Amino acid sequence: MYKLQKHFFLGIQLYWSSVMENDNYYFLHMYMYNNNQYGGGLCSICNAPGVNKSTCPLNPNSINPKPIKPIKPIKPIKQIKQIKQITSVVNVKVKYIRPQFQNLKEWTQDPNNVYIGRPGIVFIDKERFPKKGSIWANPFKVSVKLTRKDSLEKYEIYIREKIETEAVYKELLQLNGKNLGCWCKPEECHGDILLKILKEALDK
């Protein structure tokens, strides 16, 4: 019978602690219950049974051997989101990349650089380089019949469809923070289209 009354009283105390949104009293009553201090008179400080002012955990001068320690709140887990970094489009002609890089081959060996052009544009050591074009290359070459503006418009339609159908979205995000190398800058370049699409992806 005593145990039943004890649990009933504890339930009432915890209920009102939660209703009043008083975490100190909630943890106090849990402490009292766990340390078998229920039963007896009521404390003049916390109004809890089985304890008095000299042993109350809320009294900073109490002789309680196990005073209640403040509960540290659990920090919320922040959603991991890719940080937007500075991504730029650069011209990879030797007059722009020297003296830091001797040629395009050296430039592509830097992990911060990504070539986005067609294959076989230049000769390095008597061989055409690069051997393979980029997945981001513009297949619509500017010519007498195709203006730069028309080329870029066609490219944007082409590359957006490629991203959606060929599962290269992950590769797109990997361009974040890189130097995108082509041959057009400072003129308008398909690299500018990639920057726009990348920004849209990172802003989602």
N, C-alpha and C positions, 0 to 999 in steps of 0.2 A: 504493500500500500504506500509506504514511504517513497519507494522508487517511482511509482506511478505519479504521485504528487510532485516529485522532483522533476520528472520529465515534462509534466504539464506546466509547471511554473516556468521551466526553461523555454518551452514553446511560446508562452505569453511574452516573456522578456525579449526573445529574439524577434518575435513579430513586431512589437512596438519599437524595437531598435531599428528594424528595416523601414517601418512606416515613417519614423522621425528622421530617417536617413542619417543616423548618427553611428558612424563606423566605430568610433571609440567604444561606445556602449555595447555594440554588437560583439566586438572582439573581447571586451571585458567579460561579458557573460559567458562566452565560449571558454575563456580562460578559467573562470570560476567553476564551470561545470567540469572541465577536464582535470582540475586540481581538487575536486571533491570539497569545495568550500561552500556549497549550498546547504542551507539549514541554519537556524539560529536567527539572530537579530538582523536589522537592516543597517547598512553603512550610511553615515551622515553625508558622505561625499557623493557616492554613486547610487545609493539606494538599493544596493545589491544585498541579498541575504548571506549570512554565514561569514561576514567580514566586517571589520570596523575601520575607523579612520586610520589607526596605526598600521594596518596591514593592507589598506586599499591600494591596488596597483596604480590608481590615478593620483595618489598622493606622492609627490616627489621625495618626501622624507619618510616614506613607509619602510617598514622592516621586511617587506615581502621578499622572499629569496628569489622569486622569479617575476620581476616587474614586466609589464606588457611592453614589448618593443613596437615602435611604429611600423606599420606595414607599408612597404614600398610598392607603389602602384606598378602594374605591369605595363611596360611601354608598348604601344600598338605597333604591330608589324606593318612597316611601310611597303606599299606595292612597288615592286622592282620595275623601274622604267628606264629605258635606254636614254642616257644623257645626250642631249644635242651638242655636238661639237662643231668646231669651225671646219667646214668643207669648202674647197675652192676648186675652180677650173683654171688650169694653167697651160701655157703653150710649151711644148716639149722640143721645139727646135733648138739646136745647139746654142744659138746666140742667147737663148733665154735660160738654159739650164747650166751653162758654164759660168764660172769655173768650178762650181760645186760638183757637177757631174760632167764627165767627158763626152758622154753620148747617151742615147735613149736606153741602151742596154744597162748601163750603170744606173740610170735613173729608175728603171723598173725594179732593180734589186733592193731599193729602199722600201721597207714595209709600209711607209707612210704614203707611197705613191701608187696610183692605179691608172694604168693606161686604158683609155676608153675608145681607141681608134681602130682603124682597119689594119690588116696584116701587110707586111712587106713594103712599108712606106720608105724606109731608108736603107742604105748599105752600111753595114758595120763588119769590118774584117772581110770585105769582098762578098758578103752574103746579105741577102735581104732580111730586114728585121722590122718588126717581130715576125716570127714564123706563124703565129696564130693571132687572129684578130680578137678583140674584146667582145664579150657578150653584149656590151653597151654601145658597140660601134653603130654609126649611122649608115644604113645601106643606101640612103638616098643622096647620091653625090651631086653637089652643086655643079651646074653646067649651063650652057647657053639656053637650054630648054627648061631648066629647073632652077628657079631663084633660091637664094638662101632662105628666104622667108617660107617658101613653099616646102623646101626640104625639111625645115624644122617642124612645120605643121604636120607633115607626113610622119616624121620621126616620133612626135609625141603620141600620135594615134598608135603607131607601131609598137613603141616601147611599153605603153600602158597595157596593151593587149598581151604583150610578151610576159609582163610581170604577173598578170592574172592567170594565164594559161600554161606557162612553162615553169611555174613554181620557182621563180628567181627572186622572190620577195626577201628571202634571207640574205641573198647576195646584195640586194639593194641596201639593206640596213648596214651591211659591212662597209659601204662607201662613207659612212659617217666619220667625219674627222680626217678624211683623206684628201690628197691632192689629185684631182682628176686630170689626166694629161691628154691633150688633143693638139690639133694644129691650127685652130681657128682664132684663138684669143689674140688680140682684144676684140675681134669681131664676135657677133652672136654665134653661139656654138650649141651643139646638141647636149653638151655638158650642162648648160644652163637649164635645159629641160629636166635633166636628171636631178639637179639641185632642187628644183621645184617639187618634183615627185617625192624626193627623199624628205623634204621638209614636211610635206603633207603626211607622210608615213610616221614621222617622229612626233608630230603634233596630235596624233590620235590618242 
